[in-house]
Amino acid sequence: MPAHLEEKTYLALQPILDAKQQTVAYELLFRSARTMAADFVDGMAASTTVIAQAFTYFGLEQILSRQLGFINVNEDLLMSDLIEVLPRDRIVIELLETIPITPEIVERCAVLKVKGYMLALDDFVSSERFDPVIPYIDIVKVDLMETDNVGLRETVKRFKGKKIRLLAEKVETREQFDLCQELDFELFQGYYFARPVIVSGRRIDAARMALLKLLKQIQADDSFQQIEQTFQEHPALSLKLLRLVNSVGVGGALIIDSIQQALQVLGMRQLQNWVLLLLYTSEQDHTPSSLMQLAARRGKLMELLSLSIIKRTRNSSDLAGSAFMVGLLSLVDALFGIPIEEALNGLNLAEEVMLAVIDRKGILGQILRLAEYAEKGDFENLGDKIDIMNISAHDFMTAQVDTMQWVSRLTLA
């Protein structure tokens, strides 16, 4: 591990979506234990060298897959030659709003633009002081928490006709998303897609009903033959299962080409996990793949963190299997658009699973909260919770890396 990363270093990836709610980029947030309350790029200690080393350690180029990565930079980082170590085709350089717009800054932006880097302006406010750098900016980020509807419309009017993409950040509700989409924003950042839009009387579609039936069968310890019969009644689900299982190489070099073979190779615990993942892949317009990616990342991180806890406590319980399930089930209200209690009704889940998903209680509930802190970049609570649960920084970082690389290999086509 690079020297600067031997201390506690945490990473959060916050998804950036397009108008179709597909993930097209991630904002990359780093923190160290010494600067938990501030951006990892704040101050000279967090140099571009550290970020470059983090790319190597975390394997971010692999983690990003086809998506771009946004990285915040302050004045020191922007002016440093080391910033050019970052891959220009993968990284968007995001200028913090605190950067002074001096002639030197303007010239630096012009040089980076010529070298092929994409530049974004963070937390834009309607001010003439940014005018000198606007010609070199590709993306303008507008914070919805700091901008009212009038300000949004003024910003859109200001950039109309320019080759600049508008990104709405801190989008927390469907209404905010709809308004920004109406105003021609192209990119969106925030967790509105993971918040349930409850519709009274909404019915779960047939494909997901079949998956819930499978989950009930697994919880009831039905035989492989009974479970295979359910798959046979739904050919589309069978195909999705085979694609999902083959995408992560469960069988090693073995290509799984039948449901019976998949069941034999997987076993019940893994089958349960894939059925849960398949819940998020049904072809429904209101269910973006971003929700599946978040659910998969949450479940896998919880599973790996639970393995770390088992190793430390020498606990032989089935904590890991339950942890993955809790992670995925924690988002079914957003998936179905119905209350979480209603979504879980009739699944015959263990009490500790129900308590974790609904109330965030018990050891599984604590691990779930830990995963949620990591997703949102709530590094202060994350650091406190990791210390309380006695999880080492190394184990947490390793779990993050393994999780993100596992999710990047998932293919659902």
N, C-alpha and C positions, 0 to 999 in steps of 0.2 A: 504494500500500500504506500502511495506517496507520503512523504513526511508530513505535509500539511494536512493530510487526511487521516493521520493516525489518531488525532483527537476526534471528538464527536462531530460528525458532519452529517447533516440530514438533507434530504432531497424531496421536493414535492413537484409533481407534474400537474398543472392545471390545464384542462382541455380548452382549446379554442375551436369553435364550431363554425361551419358555414350556414347559409340560410336553409339548407336541407337537414340541418342538425347532424352533419357528419363531422367527425373530428379531423381537422386539417393541420393542427399545430398544437404544441404544448408550451405554456410558459414554464420555464425551469427556475425553481427557487431553491437556493442553497442557504443553509444556516450552519454556524458552528456553535458549540456550547457557550463560547465566550461572548457571542453576539446574538443570542437567541431572539432578542426583541427587535433586531435590525436586519436589514437585507444583508445577505452574505457578501454582496459586492460593496457594502459600505466600508469606507476606510481603506488605508493602504494595505492592511493585513490581508484583505481579501483581494488579492491581485488576480490579473488575468491568468497568471501562471497556475494559480490554484484551480480556476475554472477549467483550464486546459487539462490539468491533471485529473480533475473530476470527470472529464469526458473519457479519459482513459480508464479510470477506475470503475466508474458506473457503467461504462459501455454505452454511453448515451446515443451514439450514432446508430447502434443496433436497436436500442430501446425506442428511438424515435420512429424507426421503420421508415415509412414514406412521409411522415409528418415533419413540419418545420419545428424548430425550437426557438422561443423568444428568450433572450437573456437581458436583464436590466444592467445598464452601465452608468456610472457616474462620470464626472469630468476626467478624473485621473485615468480611469479605464479606457475611456473614449480616446484620449490622447496618447495612450501607450501603444507602442509598436507591437506588443505582445498580443493585442486583440486580433491581429491578423493571423494568429495561429488557428483561430476558430474557422471551421469549414464554411466558406461563403455561400455554398449552395444549400446549407442545412440550417443556418442560424440567422435570425432576425435580431439586429442590434437595437435594443429598446432604450432610447434616451430618457433618463429620469427627468421629471419636470423641474427638478432643482438645478439642472445644468445651466450655467450662465451662457447666454447666446452672444459670445464674443466673436470678433473676426477670425480668431484662431479656431474656434469651434466650427464655425461655418466652413472654413477651409478644410478642416478635418472631415466633415461630413461629405464634402465634395469629393475628396480623395477616396474615401471608403466607397462612395457610390460608383466611382469610375472603376474601382477594383472589383465591383460586382456584389457588394454587400447590400442587403436590404435593411432599411432603417425605419424604425417606428418611433412615434412621439407618444410618450406615456402621459396619462392624466391630462389631456389637453384641455385648456380653458381658453375662451375667446380673448386673446390678447395679441396685440401687434408685435410684441417682443419676439414671437416665434417666426415672424415673417421671413427673416433672412435664411432660415434652414428649410422652410417649406418646400422649395424646389427639389430638395434631395430626399424628401420623406416619401416612403411608400405606403405607410399605414399610420393612421391617427387613432389613438385609443381614447375613448370618452368614458369617464367614470360616471355611471348612472346615479351613484350615491351623492355626487357633487354637482350634478347638472339637472335642472328641471326641464320640463317639456319644451319651454320656450328656448332654452339654451340648446337643446338638441336640434331644434329646427334651425336655429341660427348657424350652428356648426355645419349642418348639412348644406345649407344655402351657401356658406362660405367656400366649401370645397366642391361644389357642383361644377362639373366640367373639367376638373383637374384629375390627373391620373393618380388619385389617392384613394385607398380603401379605408372605409370607416369601420372601427371595431368598437362595439359596445361592451364594456366590462362591468362586472358585478351585476349581471342580469340574474335576478332571483325569482322572477315570476313570469308566467306565460304571457301576461298582459304587457310586460316590459318588452319581451321578445317580439310580440306582434307589432307593437308600436315602432320599435327600431327597424324591423323588417319593412314596415310600411314607409319609413323614412329613408329607405335605401341603404341602411347599414348592411355590409356584406359578411362581417365576422362578429362572433358573439362569445363572451367569456363569462362564466358564472354557472351556478348549479341549479338553474331553473329546470333543466331536463331531468334532474333526479328528484324533483319535488312532485308529490302526487297531485294530480288534478282530479279531485273526487267528483264523480258524476253519479248522482243517485240513480239506482236501478241499472247501472251498466252491467252487461253480461260478459263473461269471459268467453273469448272465441273458441271454436271447436278444437283447434290445434292445441291450444294451451290447456283446455280441459283434458285432452288425452295425456298431456305431460303431467298434469296434476294427478291423474289416475295412476300413471306409472310411479310417481313419487309416493302415493299412498300404498301401492303394491310393495315397493321397496321397504317402506316403514313397517309394513305388515309381515315382512319376511316371506313374501310369495316366492315360489320357485322360479328358476330361470325360464322354464317352459311356459309358465303363466305370463311372465313378463314379455317373452318373445312373441307370444300370441298377440299381446296388445300392440307391439310394434308392427306386426304383420297386418293388423287392421288399419294401420296408418303409414303407408309407403313413404310419404313425404318426410315423416319424422325419422323413419329408418335411414333414409338417405342423409338427412342432416346429422344424425348420430355418427354415421360412418365417416362423413367428411370431417366432423369435429374431432373424432378420436384419431383419425389418421393425421390430422394437421399438427398434433403435438407429439406424434411418434410414441404413443403409449406402448406399442409392442416392439419397440426398438426398430430393427430393420424389417420387421414383419408388416406387410400391408394387410390390413383387416378388411375383408370384402364380404362379410356376412354378419347378420345380427347375432347369430349363435356364436360365431367366433369372437365378436366384440364382447359379448356377455362373459364368455369364458376367460378372455384376456383381462378384462376390466375388474371383474369381481363386483360385489354389491356396492361397496363404498364409492369406488370410482364411477360406477354407473349412476349412482345418486348424484354425483357432482356434474356429470355430463347432462343429465336430465335437467338439472337446475340451470345450467348454462343454456340449454336449448330453449328454456322458457323465454330467454331474452332475444332469441333469434327468429321468432315467428315473424312472418312478413306482414307487418302492420305499420301503416304510415305514421301512427302516433308513437311508435317505439323506435327511436333512433339507435343506431349501433353504438353511439356514445354511452348509452345506458348499459348496454352489454359489456363494453370495455371497462366501465367503472365497476360493475358488479363482479366481473372476472378478476379485476385487480384487487378489489376488496377481499373477495373470498380467498384468493391465493395468498395474499399477504397474511391474512388471519391464520391460514393453515400453517404457513412457515413459522410465524411467530409462536404458534402453539407448540410446534415441534421444538423450538428453542426452550420454551418453558418446561416441556416434558423432559428434555435432556438435563436441564438444571435441577429439577425437582425429583427426577427418576420416577415420575408418575407414569404408570402403564395404561392410563385410561384412554378412551377413544376421543381425546380432546381435539386432535387434528382433523378427524373426519367431521366432527360437529362444527368446528370453526369455519371450514369452507362453506358448509351449508348455511350457517348463520350469516356469513358475509353476503351470499347471494340472496337469501330470503329477506334481508334487511331492506331491499329495494323493490319488493314485489308490489308495494302500494303504488309506487310511481309507475311500475310496469302495467298494472291492471287498472289503475285509476279508481280503486276502491280502498276502504280502510284496511290497515294492515291486519287487524283481528279477523276481518271477513275473509281476506285472502288466505290466511293460514287455517281457517276453520275446516275441520274434517281431515287434516293431514296426519293426525295421530303423532304429532311431534313430541319429543321429550320435553319435560317441564323446563329444564335448564336452557333448551333452545328457544322456547317461547319467551322466557324471561329475558333472554339476551336480545332477541329481535324486537320485542315490544317495549321493554323497559330499560334495556342496556344494563341489566343486572347480572351478577355472577361473574366468574372468570371469563366466560365467553363474551359477556357484555362489556367487560373491561377491554378485552382485545378488540372488540368492535369499535369502541370509542377511540382506541389507539389508531386504528386504521382510518377512521374519519378525520382525526386531527392531521394525520399525514396527508390525506387527500387535499385538505383545504389549506395546507401550509400554516396551520396553527402551531408554530414551533414551540411556543412557550408552554402550552398545555402538553404537547407531545413530549418535550423533554422531561416535564414533571412526571407524566404517566410512565414513561420508560424507566425512570429512576424508581418509582413506587413499585413497579412490577419486576424490578431487578433484571431487566433485559439489557445486555451489554450493547454498547454502540456498534460494535463490530457485527454482532448477530442481527441487529436491526438493519444496518446497511446492507448486509448480505441478503437478508430477506427481501429488501426493496429491490435490489438488483435482480435477484432470481425471479421475483414476481413480474417485474416489467419485461424481462426478456421472455418469460413464459407467455405473457399476454401478447407480446409482439409476434409470436409464432402462431397464434390462433388464426385460422382462416375459416370463414363461414360461407364462402361462395358455393 
